Structure formats: C-alpha cells, structure tokens
C-alpha cells in the first residue's frame, strides 16, 4: 500500500513543502530504494543502513511500513525515512507486547531541526497506536541526535542500556555522560560506541507507561532531574 499523508507542520524545508508517504513492503520499488541510498549514506560514517533496510525487506516481516519525507518536484529528494517493522531483538524484554520497532530512522543533515524527524516519528506512532492498536513501540539507537529527539517526543529510555553503553565507564558515569549528551546540542552528531545501542519504548497509555517505568525505563525529564 502507498499512501500520501499530511505535509509536515513546518511547511517550507530546503526547497519547498515536505510531504510524507507511507509505503507497504510489496510497494517498495527499485527506484525508491535508489532514492534512499543518498539519504542513508549520510546517516553516519560507514553507514550500512541502506544494506540493512534491504536485508529487513528480504526477511518479509509480518509488519513493515516505510515512511518517507520528500521535497521538491519530479523525482523529489528524500529528506528523511523511518521503518516500522516487527523484529525480535534479544536485548529487549517486551513484557508481553508484540516486538514492533521503529528502525532505519534518518533525516538529511540539510533538513535536521526543521520538523522532518518529528513528523516521521508522529506518523509511525499514529500507525502503531491508531491503526494497529499496539500499546508499545520499541527502538534502539547509537545516535545522540536521534536519541535526544525520541526523548523529547515522549519515549522512555532503558536505564540499564544507558548504564552499559560504554565499558570504559561505570554505570553512574555513563548516565551522567548520556544526560549531558542529550541536553547539549553540541553533541547532537555524536555516536555512541558500537553495540546494542540505547533501548527505548513509546507507550500508548498510562498503564503501559507505568509498567515499563517499573521495569527500569525512564523519561528524559527523569534523567534531567537526576543529580
């Protein structure tokens, strides 16, 4: 299924209004895959996000939706993308919820800070919580900019994954560094050491939120209040 969605709230980004499109697994064309290559190449140094997207598609997950933000005319530039897919990660305790993740999230450097990433996150949440009636949407990332954005948009961070994010530091030091990273925009392009990344979850209601907080997840505001 290919579905045109509402334009991003920030109407003019780079060369014109940004539009979101939702694409089902069986509708992803070779042309679209080629259009995504330049975007994912900019994600981080030696990025393999495009290759991993193709690998995800080959696995044919039960749930798979690609959200794409474009601008311009004709074969328009891709400014951002995010996938919602079912995929089990061994590091997660899903607490009885379906293992549905937001993955392959990237916004072009020229469009960051202009509402593109926020709109992609909102579109994914609307799909999962509104259409699929899920109560939790999971994610993980090593990218400080993306992690800070997820926290601002209401995701709960796994404190255990923060405490373990660098073997060179103790748990309290890792929490202190992470707090500094997500609060100081000077670190927005910083990437944490390779590994499982920081785990997080979006919750659809107060009961689910309470369940994950009792299991060691915390909102951004909790980290900011930590002395």
ROSE-4610 file (N, C-alpha, C; in Angstrom, 1 decimal, always signed):
// ROSE-4610
residu = [X/X/X/X/X/X/X/X/X/X/X/X/X/X/X/X/X/X/X/X/X/X/X/X/X/X/X/X/X/X/X/X/X/X/X/X/X/X/X/X/X/X/X/X/X/X/X/X/X/X/X/X/X/X/X/X/X/X/X/X/X/X/X/X/X/X/X/X/X/X/X/X/X/X/X/X/X/X/X/X/X/X/X/X/X/X/X/X/X/X/X/X/X/X/X/X/X/X/X/X/X/X/X/X/X/X/X/X/X/X/X/X/X/X/X/X/X/X/X/X/X/X/X/X/X/X/X/X/X/X/X/X/X/X/X/X/X/X/X/X/X/X/X/X/X/X/X/X/X/X/X/X/X/X/X/X/X/X/X/X/X/X/X/X/X/X/X/X/X/X/X/X/X/X/X/X/X/X/X/X/X/X/X/X/X/X/X/X/X/X/X/X/X/X/X/X/X/X/X/X/X/X/X/X/X/X/X/X/X/X/X/X/X/X/X/X/X/X/X/X/X/X/X/X/X/X/X/X/X/X/X/X/X/X/X/X/X/X/X/X/X/X/X/X/X/X/X/X/X/X/X/X/X/X/X/X/X/X/X/X/X/X/X/X/X/X/X/X/X/X/X/X/X/X/X/X/X/X/X/X/X/X/X/X/X/X/X/X/X/X/X/X/X/X/X/X/X/X/X/X/X/X/X/X/X/X/X/X/X/X/X/X/X/X/X/X/X/X/X/X/X/X/X/X/X/X/X/X/X/X/X/X/X/X/X/X/X/X/X/X/X/X/X/X/X/X/X/X/X/X/X/X/X/X/X/X/X/X/X/X/X/X/X/X/X/X/X/X/X/X/X/X/X/X/X/X/X/X/X/X/X/X/X/X/X/X/X/X/X/X/X/X/X/X/X/X/X/X/X/X/X/X/X/X/X/X/X/X/X/X/X/X/X/X/X/X/X/X/X/X/X/X/X/X/X/X/X/X/X/X/X/X/X/X/X/X/X/X/X/X/X/X/X/X/X/X/X/X/X/X/X/X/X/X/X/X/X/X/X/X/X/X/X/X/X/X/X/X/X/X/X/X/X/X/X/X/X/X/X/X/X/X/X/X/X/X/X/X/X/X/X/X/X/X/X/X/X/X/X/X/X/X/X/X/X/X/X/X/X/X/X/X/X/X/X/X/X/X/X/X/X/X/X/X/X/X/X/X/X/X/X/X/X/X/X/X/X/X/X/X/X/X/X/X/X/X/X/X/X/X/X/X/X/X/X/X/X/X/X/X/X/X/X/X/X/X/X/X/X/X/X/X/X/X/X/X/X/X/X/X/X/X/X/X/X/X/X/X/X/X/X/X/X/X/X/X/X/X/X/X/X/X/X/X/X/X/X/X/X/X/X/X/X/X/X/X/X/X/X/X/X/X/X/X/X/X/X/X/X/X/X/X/X/X/X/X/X/X/X/X/X/X/X/X/X/X/X/X/X/X/X/X/X/X/X/X/X/X/X/X/X/X/X/X/X/X/X/X/X/X/X/X/X/X/X/X/X/X/X/X/X]
num = [1/1/1/2/2/2/3/3/3/4/4/4/5/5/5/6/6/6/7/7/7/8/8/8/9/9/9/10/10/10/11/11/11/12/12/12/13/13/13/14/14/14/15/15/15/16/16/16/17/17/17/18/18/18/19/19/19/20/20/20/21/21/21/22/22/22/23/23/23/24/24/24/25/25/25/26/26/26/27/27/27/28/28/28/29/29/29/30/30/30/31/31/31/32/32/32/33/33/33/34/34/34/35/35/35/36/36/36/37/37/37/38/38/38/39/39/39/40/40/40/41/41/41/42/42/42/43/43/43/44/44/44/45/45/45/46/46/46/47/47/47/48/48/48/49/49/49/50/50/50/51/51/51/52/52/52/53/53/53/54/54/54/55/55/55/56/56/56/57/57/57/58/58/58/59/59/59/60/60/60/61/61/61/62/62/62/63/63/63/64/64/64/65/65/65/66/66/66/67/67/67/68/68/68/69/69/69/70/70/70/71/71/71/72/72/72/73/73/73/74/74/74/75/75/75/76/76/76/77/77/77/78/78/78/79/79/79/80/80/80/81/81/81/82/82/82/83/83/83/84/84/84/85/85/85/86/86/86/87/87/87/88/88/88/89/89/89/90/90/90/91/91/91/92/92/92/93/93/93/94/94/94/95/95/95/96/96/96/97/97/97/98/98/98/99/99/99/100/100/100/101/101/101/102/102/102/103/103/103/104/104/104/105/105/105/106/106/106/107/107/107/108/108/108/109/109/109/110/110/110/111/111/111/112/112/112/113/113/113/114/114/114/115/115/115/116/116/116/117/117/117/118/118/118/119/119/119/120/120/120/121/121/121/122/122/122/123/123/123/124/124/124/125/125/125/126/126/126/127/127/127/128/128/128/129/129/129/130/130/130/131/131/131/132/132/132/133/133/133/134/134/134/135/135/135/136/136/136/137/137/137/138/138/138/139/139/139/140/140/140/141/141/141/142/142/142/143/143/143/144/144/144/145/145/145/146/146/146/147/147/147/148/148/148/149/149/149/150/150/150/151/151/151/152/152/152/153/153/153/154/154/154/155/155/155/156/156/156/157/157/157/158/158/158/159/159/159/160/160/160/161/161/161/162/162/162/163/163/163/164/164/164/165/165/165/166/166/166/167/167/167/168/168/168/169/169/169/170/170/170/171/171/171/172/172/172/173/173/173/174/174/174/175/175/175/176/176/176/177/177/177/178/178/178/179/179/179/180/180/180/181/181/181/182/182/182/183/183/183/184/184/184/185/185/185/186/186/186/187/187/187/188/188/188/189/189/189/190/190/190/191/191/191/192/192/192/193/193/193/194/194/194/195/195/195/196/196/196/197/197/197/198/198/198/199/199/199/200/200/200/201/201/201/202/202/202/203/203/203/204/204/204/205/205/205/206/206/206/207/207/207/208/208/208/209/209/209/210/210/210/211/211/211/212/212/212/213/213/213/214/214/214/215/215/215/216/216/216/217/217/217/218/218/218/219/219/219/220/220/220/221/221/221/222/222/222/223/223/223/224/224/224/225/225/225/226/226/226/227/227/227]
x = [+0.8/+0.0/+0.9/+0.6/+1.2/+0.2/+0.5/-0.4/+0.2/-0.3/+0.2/-0.4/+0.4/+0.0/+0.0/-0.4/-0.3/+1.1/+1.2/+2.5/+3.0/+4.4/+5.0/+4.5/+4.4/+3.9/+4.8/+6.1/+7.0/+7.0/+6.2/+5.8/+6.9/+7.9/+9.0/+10.3/+10.8/+12.1/+12.9/+14.1/+15.0/+14.4/+13.8/+13.3/+11.8/+11.0/+9.6/+8.9/+7.6/+6.8/+7.2/+7.3/+7.6/+6.4/+6.3/+5.2/+5.7/+4.8/+5.1/+4.3/+5.0/+4.4/+4.6/+3.6/+3.7/+3.7/+4.6/+4.8/+4.8/+4.0/+4.0/+5.1/+5.5/+6.6/+6.5/+5.3/+5.1/+5.1/+5.2/+5.1/+6.4/+7.5/+8.8/+9.5/+9.7/+10.2/+11.8/+12.4/+13.8/+14.2/+13.3/+13.5/+13.6/+12.6/+12.6/+13.8/+14.2/+15.5/+16.7/+16.8/+17.9/+17.8/+16.6/+16.4/+16.8/+16.7/+17.1/+18.6/+19.3/+20.7/+21.5/+21.3/+22.0/+21.6/+20.4/+20.0/+20.7/+20.6/+21.2/+22.8/+23.4/+24.8/+25.3/+24.4/+24.7/+24.4/+23.9/+23.4/+24.6/+25.7/+26.9/+28.0/+29.2/+30.4/+30.3/+30.6/+30.5/+29.1/+28.1/+26.7/+26.4/+25.7/+25.2/+23.7/+23.1/+21.6/+20.8/+21.3/+20.6/+20.7/+21.9/+22.0/+21.1/+21.1/+20.2/+18.8/+18.4/+17.0/+16.6/+17.5/+17.3/+17.2/+18.1/+18.1/+16.8/+16.3/+15.0/+13.9/+13.9/+12.8/+12.9/+14.1/+14.2/+13.6/+13.6/+13.1/+11.5/+10.9/+9.5/+8.8/+9.1/+8.4/+6.9/+6.2/+4.7/+4.2/+4.9/+4.5/+5.7/+5.5/+6.5/+5.9/+6.2/+5.8/+7.0/+7.2/+8.2/+7.6/+8.1/+7.6/+8.7/+8.4/+9.4/+8.9/+9.9/+9.6/+10.4/+9.7/+10.3/+10.0/+10.8/+10.6/+11.0/+10.4/+10.7/+9.8/+10.2/+9.3/+9.9/+9.1/+9.6/+10.1/+11.2/+11.8/+12.5/+11.6/+12.0/+13.0/+13.8/+14.8/+14.2/+14.7/+14.3/+15.0/+14.2/+14.8/+14.9/+14.0/+14.0/+13.2/+13.5/+12.8/+12.8/+11.8/+11.8/+10.9/+11.3/+10.6/+10.0/+8.7/+8.1/+8.0/+8.6/+8.6/+8.6/+8.1/+8.2/+9.5/+10.3/+11.6/+12.0/+12.4/+12.8/+14.3/+14.5/+15.9/+16.1/+17.2/+17.4/+17.6/+18.1/+18.3/+17.1/+15.9/+14.7/+13.9/+13.3/+12.2/+10.9/+10.1/+9.0/+7.7/+7.9/+6.8/+5.4/+5.4/+4.2/+3.7/+4.4/+3.9/+4.5/+3.9/+4.5/+5.8/+6.8/+8.1/+8.1/+7.5/+7.4/+8.3/+9.2/+10.3/+10.2/+10.6/+10.9/+12.4/+12.7/+14.1/+14.4/+15.7/+16.2/+15.8/+15.9/+15.4/+16.6/+16.4/+17.4/+16.8/+17.4/+17.0/+18.2/+18.1/+19.2/+19.8/+21.1/+21.7/+21.1/+20.7/+20.2/+18.8/+18.1/+16.7/+16.6/+17.6/+17.5/+17.1/+16.4/+15.9/+14.8/+14.1/+13.0/+11.7/+11.6/+10.4/+10.2/+11.2/+11.0/+11.1/+12.1/+12.2/+11.0/+10.5/+9.3/+8.1/+7.9/+6.8/+6.9/+8.1/+8.2/+7.9/+8.3/+8.0/+6.5/+5.9/+4.5/+3.7/+4.1/+3.4/+3.5/+4.7/+4.9/+4.1/+4.0/+3.2/+1.7/+1.3/-0.1/-0.5/+0.4/+0.2/+0.1/+1.1/+1.1/+0.0/-0.2/-1.2/-2.6/-2.8/-4.1/-4.6/-3.8/-4.3/-4.1/-2.9/-2.5/-3.0/-3.4/-3.9/-2.8/-1.6/-0.5/-0.4/+0.2/+0.4/+1.8/+2.7/+4.2/+4.9/+5.8/+6.6/+8.0/+8.9/+10.2/+11.3/+12.4/+13.5/+14.9/+15.9/+17.3/+18.1/+19.1/+19.9/+21.2/+22.3/+23.6/+23.7/+22.8/+22.9/+22.3/+23.2/+22.7/+21.6/+21.7/+20.7/+19.3/+19.3/+18.1/+17.5/+18.4/+18.0/+17.4/+18.0/+17.5/+16.1/+15.9/+14.6/+13.6/+13.9/+13.0/+12.6/+13.5/+13.2/+12.3/+12.5/+11.6/+10.2/+10.1/+8.8/+8.1/+8.7/+7.9/+8.4/+9.5/+10.0/+10.6/+10.5/+11.2/+12.5/+13.6/+14.9/+15.0/+15.7/+16.1/+17.3/+17.2/+18.3/+19.5/+19.1/+20.2/+21.0/+20.4/+21.2/+22.1/+21.6/+22.4/+23.6/+23.4/+24.5/+25.5/+25.1/+26.1/+26.6/+26.4/+26.7/+28.2/+29.0/+30.4/+31.1/+31.9/+32.6/+33.7/+34.1/+35.2/+34.8/+33.5/+33.0/+32.1/+31.9/+30.9/+29.5/+28.5/+27.1/+26.7/+27.1/+26.8/+27.4/+28.7/+29.4/+28.6/+28.2/+27.5/+26.2/+25.5/+24.2/+24.5/+25.6/+25.9/+26.3/+27.1/+27.5/+26.3/+25.5/+24.3/+23.4/+23.2/+22.4/+23.0/+24.3/+25.0/+24.8/+24.9/+24.9/+23.5/+22.4/+21.1/+20.6/+21.3/+20.9/+21.7/+22.9/+23.8/+23.8/+23.3/+23.2/+24.6/+25.6/+27.0/+27.3/+26.5/+26.8/+25.8/+25.0/+23.9/+24.3/+25.6/+26.1/+27.0/+27.1/+27.9/+27.3/+28.1/+27.6/+28.2/+27.4/+27.9/+28.7/+29.6/+30.3/+29.4/+29.9/+29.2/+28.7/+27.5/+26.9/+25.4/+24.7/+23.3/+22.5/+23.2/+22.6/+21.8/+21.2/+20.3/+18.9/+18.3/+16.9/+15.9/+14.8/+13.7/+12.4/+11.3/+10.0/+9.0/+8.1/+7.0/+5.8/+5.0/+3.9/+2.6/+1.5/+0.3/-0.7/-0.4/-1.3/-0.6/-1.2/-0.6/-0.3/-1.1/-0.8/+0.4/+0.6/+1.8/+3.0/+2.9/+4.0/+4.4/+3.5/+3.8/+4.5/+4.1/+4.7/+6.1/+6.4/+7.8/+8.7/+8.1/+8.9/+9.2/+8.3/+8.6/+9.7/+9.8/+10.8/+12.2/+12.3/+13.6/+13.8/+12.6/+12.7/+12.3/+12.8/+12.6/+12.5/+11.7/+11.6/+12.8/+12.9/+14.0/+14.0/+12.8/+12.7/+13.4/+13.2/+13.8/+15.3/+15.9/+17.4/+17.8/+17.0/+17.4/+17.4/+16.5/+16.4/+17.4/+18.0/+19.0/+20.2/+20.6/+21.7/+23.1]
y = [-1.2/+0.0/+1.2/+2.2/+3.5/+4.5/+5.3/+6.3/+7.6/+8.7/+10.0/+10.5/+11.2/+11.6/+13.2/+13.7/+15.1/+15.7/+16.9/+17.6/+17.8/+17.9/+18.3/+19.6/+19.8/+21.1/+22.3/+22.0/+23.1/+23.1/+24.0/+23.9/+24.0/+24.8/+25.0/+24.6/+23.5/+22.9/+22.8/+23.4/+23.4/+24.0/+23.3/+23.8/+23.8/+23.6/+23.6/+22.8/+22.6/+21.9/+20.4/+19.9/+18.4/+17.6/+16.5/+15.6/+14.2/+13.6/+12.2/+11.2/+10.1/+9.0/+7.7/+6.9/+5.6/+4.5/+3.6/+2.6/+1.2/+0.3/-1.1/-1.9/-3.0/-3.8/-4.2/-4.6/-5.0/-3.9/-2.6/-1.5/-0.7/-1.2/-0.5/-0.9/+0.1/-0.1/+0.0/-0.4/-0.2/+1.3/+2.0/+3.5/+4.1/+3.7/+4.2/+3.8/+2.6/+2.1/+2.9/+3.2/+4.0/+5.4/+6.0/+7.3/+7.4/+6.3/+6.2/+6.1/+5.7/+5.5/+6.7/+7.9/+9.1/+9.5/+9.3/+9.7/+8.8/+7.5/+6.6/+6.7/+7.1/+7.3/+8.4/+9.4/+10.5/+10.2/+9.1/+8.8/+8.9/+8.2/+8.3/+7.7/+7.8/+7.3/+5.8/+5.4/+4.0/+3.4/+4.2/+3.7/+2.5/+1.5/+0.4/+0.3/+1.5/+1.5/+1.0/+1.4/+1.0/-0.5/-1.1/-2.5/-3.2/-2.7/-3.3/-3.2/-2.1/-2.0/-3.1/-3.3/-4.4/-5.8/-6.0/-7.2/-7.4/-6.3/-6.3/-6.8/-6.2/-6.5/-7.9/-8.5/-9.9/-10.8/-10.4/-11.2/-11.2/-10.3/-10.2/-10.2/-9.3/-9.3/-9.1/-9.6/-9.5/-8.1/-7.2/-5.8/-5.0/-4.3/-3.5/-2.3/-1.1/+0.1/+1.1/+1.6/+2.6/+4.0/+4.9/+6.3/+7.2/+7.9/+8.7/+10.2/+11.1/+12.5/+13.0/+13.7/+14.2/+15.7/+16.4/+17.8/+18.0/+19.0/+19.3/+18.8/+18.8/+18.4/+17.2/+16.5/+15.4/+14.2/+13.7/+12.6/+13.4/+13.6/+14.5/+13.9/+14.8/+14.4/+13.9/+12.8/+12.2/+12.9/+13.5/+14.2/+13.4/+12.3/+11.5/+10.2/+9.2/+8.0/+7.3/+6.4/+5.6/+4.4/+3.2/+2.0/+1.5/+1.0/+0.3/-1.1/-2.0/-3.4/-4.3/-5.5/-6.5/-7.2/-7.2/-7.8/-8.1/-9.3/-9.6/-9.3/-8.5/-8.2/-8.9/-9.6/-10.4/-9.6/-8.3/-7.5/-7.0/-7.1/-6.5/-7.5/-7.0/-7.7/-6.9/-7.6/-6.9/-6.9/-7.6/-7.5/-7.9/-8.9/-9.4/-8.6/-7.6/-6.8/-7.3/-7.2/-7.6/-6.8/-7.5/-6.9/-6.0/-4.9/-3.9/-2.8/-2.5/-1.5/-0.4/+0.8/+1.9/+1.8/+1.6/+1.4/+2.2/+2.2/+2.9/+4.3/+5.0/+6.4/+7.3/+8.1/+9.1/+10.3/+11.5/+12.7/+13.4/+13.9/+14.5/+15.7/+15.8/+16.9/+18.3/+18.5/+19.8/+20.0/+19.0/+19.2/+19.0/+18.7/+18.5/+19.8/+19.6/+20.7/+21.5/+20.9/+21.6/+20.8/+19.9/+19.2/+17.9/+17.5/+16.3/+15.1/+15.0/+13.8/+13.7/+14.8/+14.8/+14.2/+14.7/+14.2/+12.8/+12.2/+10.8/+10.0/+10.5/+9.8/+9.8/+10.9/+11.0/+10.1/+10.0/+9.2/+7.7/+7.3/+5.9/+5.6/+6.5/+6.3/+6.3/+7.1/+7.1/+5.7/+5.2/+3.9/+2.8/+2.8/+1.7/+1.8/+3.0/+3.1/+3.3/+4.0/+4.3/+3.1/+2.7/+1.7/+0.3/+0.0/-1.4/-1.7/-0.6/-0.8/-1.4/-1.1/-1.6/-0.7/-1.2/-0.4/+0.1/-0.5/-0.2/-0.2/+0.7/+0.7/+0.9/-0.1/-0.1/+0.5/+0.8/+1.3/+1.2/+1.4/+1.4/+2.2/+2.9/+3.8/+4.1/+4.4/+4.9/+6.4/+7.0/+8.3/+9.3/+10.2/+11.1/+12.0/+12.5/+13.4/+12.7/+11.5/+10.8/+10.4/+10.0/+9.7/+10.9/+12.0/+13.2/+13.5/+13.4/+13.7/+12.7/+11.4/+10.4/+10.8/+11.2/+11.6/+12.8/+13.8/+14.9/+14.6/+13.5/+13.1/+12.1/+11.8/+11.0/+9.6/+9.2/+7.8/+7.7/+6.5/+6.1/+5.4/+5.8/+5.2/+4.0/+3.0/+1.9/+2.3/+2.5/+2.9/+1.9/+0.6/-0.5/-0.3/+0.0/+0.2/+1.4/+2.5/+3.7/+3.3/+2.6/+2.3/+1.4/+0.7/-0.3/+0.2/+1.5/+2.0/+2.1/+2.2/+2.2/+1.4/+0.5/-0.4/+0.3/+1.4/+2.2/+3.0/+3.1/+3.9/+3.1/+3.6/+2.9/+3.3/+2.6/+2.9/+4.4/+4.9/+6.3/+7.3/+7.0/+7.9/+7.8/+6.7/+6.6/+7.3/+7.3/+8.0/+9.5/+10.0/+11.4/+11.9/+11.1/+11.4/+11.5/+10.5/+10.4/+11.7/+12.0/+13.2/+14.4/+14.6/+15.7/+15.7/+14.5/+14.4/+14.8/+14.4/+14.7/+16.1/+16.7/+18.1/+19.2/+18.8/+19.8/+19.5/+20.5/+20.3/+20.2/+20.5/+20.4/+18.9/+18.0/+16.6/+15.9/+16.7/+16.0/+15.1/+15.3/+14.4/+13.3/+13.2/+12.2/+10.9/+9.8/+8.5/+7.7/+7.0/+6.1/+4.9/+4.3/+3.1/+2.1/+1.3/+0.3/-0.7/-1.3/-2.2/-2.2/-2.7/-2.8/-1.4/-0.3/+1.0/+1.2/+2.4/+2.7/+2.3/+1.5/+1.0/+2.0/+2.1/+3.0/+2.4/+2.9/+2.5/+3.7/+3.7/+4.7/+3.9/+4.5/+3.8/+4.5/+3.8/+4.3/+4.8/+4.4/+4.7/+4.7/+5.2/+5.4/+4.0/+3.0/+1.7/+1.1/+1.2/+0.7/+1.5/+2.8/+3.6/+3.2/+3.0/+2.6/+1.3/+0.3/-1.0/-0.9/-0.1/+0.0/+0.8/+1.8/+2.5/+1.6/+0.8/-0.2/-1.2/-1.4/-2.3/-1.7/-0.4/+0.3/+1.2/+1.7/+2.7/+4.1/+5.1/+6.5/+7.5/+8.5/+9.6/+10.5/+11.3/+12.3/+13.2/+13.6/+14.5/+13.9/+12.6/+11.9/+12.0/+11.9/+12.0/+13.4/+14.4/+15.8/+16.1/+15.4/+15.7/+15.0/+14.0/+13.1/+14.0/+14.0/+14.9/+14.4]
z = [+0.0/+0.0/+0.0/-0.9/-0.9/-0.5/+0.5/+1.0/+1.2/+0.5/+0.7/+2.1/+2.9/+4.2/+4.2/+5.4/+5.6/+5.5/+5.0/+4.9/+6.3/+6.4/+7.7/+8.2/+9.5/+10.0/+9.6/+9.6/+9.1/+7.6/+7.0/+5.6/+4.6/+4.9/+3.9/+4.5/+3.9/+4.3/+3.1/+3.1/+2.0/+0.7/-0.1/-1.4/-1.5/-0.5/-0.6/+0.5/+0.4/+1.4/+1.4/+2.6/+2.7/+2.8/+2.1/+2.1/+2.6/+3.4/+3.9/+3.0/+2.8/+2.1/+2.9/+3.0/+3.6/+2.6/+2.6/+1.6/+2.2/+1.8/+2.3/+1.6/+2.2/+1.8/+0.3/-0.2/-1.6/-2.6/-2.1/-3.0/-3.0/-2.4/-2.4/-3.7/-4.6/-5.9/-5.9/-6.9/-7.1/-7.2/-7.8/-7.8/-6.5/-5.6/-4.2/-3.5/-3.6/-3.0/-3.4/-4.7/-5.2/-4.6/-4.5/-3.9/-2.4/-1.7/-0.3/-0.1/-1.1/-0.9/-0.5/-1.1/-0.7/+0.7/+1.1/+2.5/+3.5/+3.3/+4.3/+4.3/+3.2/+3.2/+4.1/+4.4/+5.2/+6.7/+7.0/+8.4/+9.4/+9.1/+9.9/+9.1/+9.6/+8.9/+8.6/+7.4/+7.0/+7.3/+7.1/+7.3/+6.4/+7.1/+6.3/+6.4/+6.7/+6.9/+5.6/+4.4/+3.2/+3.0/+3.3/+3.2/+4.2/+5.4/+6.4/+6.1/+5.4/+5.0/+4.0/+3.1/+2.1/+2.8/+3.7/+4.5/+5.3/+5.9/+6.6/+5.6/+4.4/+3.4/+3.0/+2.9/+2.5/+3.5/+4.8/+5.9/+5.8/+5.1/+4.9/+6.3/+7.2/+8.5/+8.4/+9.3/+9.3/+9.3/+10.0/+10.0/+9.3/+8.3/+7.7/+6.9/+7.4/+6.7/+6.7/+5.5/+5.3/+5.2/+6.0/+6.0/+5.4/+4.3/+3.6/+3.5/+3.8/+3.7/+2.4/+1.6/+0.3/+0.2/-0.7/-1.0/-2.5/-3.1/-4.5/-5.5/-6.7/-7.8/-8.6/-9.4/-10.1/-9.2/-9.6/-8.7/-7.5/-6.5/-5.4/-4.5/-3.9/-2.9/-1.7/-1.2/+0.1/+1.2/+2.1/+3.3/+4.5/+4.6/+5.8/+5.6/+6.4/+6.3/+7.7/+7.8/+9.0/+8.7/+9.2/+9.0/+10.3/+10.3/+11.4/+11.0/+11.8/+11.4/+12.7/+12.5/+13.5/+13.4/+14.5/+14.6/+16.0/+16.3/+17.7/+17.9/+19.0/+19.4/+20.8/+20.9/+22.1/+23.3/+23.2/+24.3/+25.0/+24.3/+24.8/+25.6/+26.7/+27.4/+26.9/+26.1/+25.5/+26.4/+27.6/+28.6/+28.0/+27.1/+26.6/+25.4/+24.9/+23.8/+22.5/+21.4/+20.1/+19.8/+19.3/+19.1/+17.8/+17.9/+16.8/+17.0/+16.1/+16.3/+15.2/+15.6/+14.7/+14.3/+13.0/+12.6/+11.4/+11.0/+9.8/+9.8/+10.9/+11.1/+10.7/+9.7/+9.3/+8.7/+9.0/+8.4/+7.7/+6.5/+5.9/+6.7/+6.8/+7.6/+7.2/+5.9/+5.5/+6.0/+6.5/+6.9/+8.4/+9.2/+10.6/+11.3/+12.4/+13.2/+12.6/+11.5/+10.9/+10.9/+11.8/+12.0/+11.2/+10.3/+9.5/+10.4/+11.2/+12.1/+13.0/+13.6/+14.4/+13.7/+12.4/+11.7/+11.3/+11.1/+10.8/+12.1/+13.2/+14.5/+14.7/+14.6/+14.8/+13.8/+12.6/+11.6/+12.0/+12.5/+12.9/+14.2/+15.1/+16.3/+16.0/+15.0/+14.7/+14.0/+13.2/+12.6/+13.6/+14.5/+15.5/+16.5/+17.1/+18.1/+17.6/+16.5/+16.0/+15.1/+14.2/+13.2/+13.7/+14.2/+14.6/+16.0/+16.8/+18.2/+19.1/+18.8/+19.7/+20.9/+22.0/+23.2/+23.4/+22.7/+22.8/+21.5/+21.2/+20.0/+20.5/+20.1/+20.6/+19.6/+20.2/+19.3/+20.0/+19.3/+19.8/+18.9/+19.4/+18.6/+19.3/+18.5/+19.0/+18.7/+18.0/+17.6/+18.6/+19.1/+20.2/+19.7/+18.5/+18.0/+17.9/+17.4/+17.3/+18.7/+19.6/+21.0/+21.7/+21.5/+22.2/+21.6/+20.3/+19.7/+20.2/+20.3/+20.8/+22.2/+23.0/+24.4/+24.4/+23.6/+23.5/+23.1/+22.3/+21.7/+22.6/+23.8/+24.8/+25.0/+24.4/+24.6/+26.0/+26.5/+27.8/+27.4/+28.1/+27.9/+28.9/+28.4/+29.3/+30.1/+31.4/+32.2/+32.2/+32.1/+32.0/+30.8/+29.6/+28.4/+28.5/+29.2/+29.3/+30.2/+31.3/+32.3/+31.6/+30.6/+30.0/+28.7/+28.3/+26.9/+26.7/+27.7/+27.5/+28.6/+28.2/+29.1/+29.8/+29.3/+29.9/+31.1/+31.3/+32.4/+33.3/+34.5/+35.4/+35.1/+35.6/+35.4/+35.6/+36.8/+37.1/+36.1/+35.7/+34.8/+33.4/+33.0/+31.7/+31.7/+32.8/+33.0/+32.9/+33.6/+33.6/+32.2/+31.5/+30.2/+29.2/+29.3/+28.5/+28.7/+30.0/+30.3/+29.6/+29.7/+29.1/+27.6/+27.0/+25.5/+25.0/+25.6/+25.1/+25.4/+26.4/+26.7/+26.0/+25.6/+24.9/+23.4/+22.6/+21.2/+20.5/+21.2/+20.7/+20.4/+21.1/+20.9/+20.0/+19.3/+18.5/+17.4/+16.9/+15.9/+16.4/+17.7/+18.4/+18.3/+18.1/+18.0/+19.1/+19.9/+21.0/+20.4/+21.2/+20.7/+20.1/+19.2/+18.5/+19.6/+19.3/+20.3/+20.1/+21.2/+21.1/+21.1/+21.5/+21.5/+22.7/+22.8/+23.9/+23.5/+24.4/+24.1/+24.6/+23.9/+24.3/+23.9/+24.5/+24.1/+24.2/+23.2/+23.2/+23.7/+24.6/+25.2/+24.9/+24.7/+24.2/+25.3/+26.5/+27.6/+28.9/+30.0/+31.3/+31.9/+31.7/+32.2/+31.7/+30.4/+29.7/+30.1/+30.3/+30.7/+32.1/+33.0/+34.4/+34.4/+33.6/+33.5/+33.1/+32.1/+31.7/+32.6/+33.3/+34.2/+35.4/+35.8/+36.9/+36.5/+35.2/+34.7/+34.4/+34.8/+34.6/+33.4/+32.9/+31.9/+32.5/+31.9/+32.4/+31.3/+31.6/+30.6/+30.6/+29.6/+29.6/+30.8/+31.3/+32.4/+33.7/+33.8/+35.0/+34.9/+33.8/+33.7/+34.0/+33.5/+33.8/+35.2/+36.0/+37.4/+38.3/+37.6/+38.4/+38.8/+40.1/+40.5/+40.0]
